[in-house]
């Protein structure tokens, strides 16, 4: 037989360890069968999650590519983005003054509470 002995130490002062100990105590099967079953289920779920993530990544890339290829406004959008990138942004000072006045009015209103 090819049997390996693995030791499991649980510190019952730690909540996670206590939870595992209580779980093992509540099972009718042996500790070994319970631990093997739980770990196999965890590994299966982990593998399934990895496959789902890979599938969603591929699907998202395909959708983005197809949307870029079939979007009738893509050319117009690129032209607008290119034109706006070439014009320098000049921050308006009037809006800053209005924002400061609005902020002061709001703070004054909140002081009433």
N, C-alpha and C positions, 0 to 999 in steps of 0.2 A: 504494500500500500504506500501511496505517496501522500502522507499526512504531515501537515505543518502545524505546529503549536504556536498560536499567537496570543499574547497576553493583553488583556484590556483592563486598565486601571481607571476607576471612576472616583472622583473626589465629590462626595455627596454634599459638600458645602457650596459647590458651584451649581447654580440652577440648571444649566444645560446637562451636566453630568447626572444630577438628581432626576431630571426628566427621562434620560436614557435608562437609568436604573429602574425607575418605576415602570417604564414601558416593557423592559425585559422581564420584570417580575410578573407583569399581567399576562404574558403570553403562556400558552400551554405547551408550545414547542420548546426545544432546548435553546439555550442562548445562541449556539452556533447556527442553528437553522434560522432563527429570527434575524440575526445579524447578517447572514448571507443573503437572505431574502430582501431585507431592507436595502443593503448595498447594491444588489442587482437591480432593484427597482430604481434607485437613485441614478445608477449609471445609464439605464435605459432612457430615463427622462432627460438626462444630460445630453445623450447622443441625439435624442429626438429634437431637443431645443437647438442644438448646433445645426442640425439639418434644416430646421425651420428658419433659423437666422440666415443661413447661406441661401436658401430659396428666396427669402424676402429681399435680400441684397441683390440677387440676380434679377428678380422681378422688378424692383425699383429702378435698376439701371436700364433695363429694357424699356420700361415705360417712359423714363426720361428721354432716352434716345429716340423713341418713336414720336414723342410729343415734339421734340426739337425738329425732327424731319418733316412732320406733317402739320405744323402750326403755320397757318397762312399769314399771321402777323409777325412771325419771327424776324423777317427781314426789316420790317418797320421798327420793331422793338430794338434791333441792333443799331439801326440808324439813329434812333432817339438817344439810346444810351451812349453812343459814340459822340454825338453832338453835345450832350450835357456834360460829358467828361472833358470836352475841350474848352468849355466856357468856365472861367474862374468864378468861384463863389465869393460874393461880396456880402458880408453880413449887414443887414439893415440896422441902423442905429435907432430908428424910430420904433421898431418893434421891441428893442431892448428897453427903451424908456417906458413903453406901454406895459411891458411885462413887469417892470419894477413897480409901476403904479398899481397894477392889478394885485401884485403880491402884497404891497403895503395895505391895500384895501382889504384883502382877504385876512391878513394878520390882525388888522383892526377889528374886523368882524368876529374873528375867533376869540379876541380878548374879551368880548362881551359875555362869553360863557363862563 
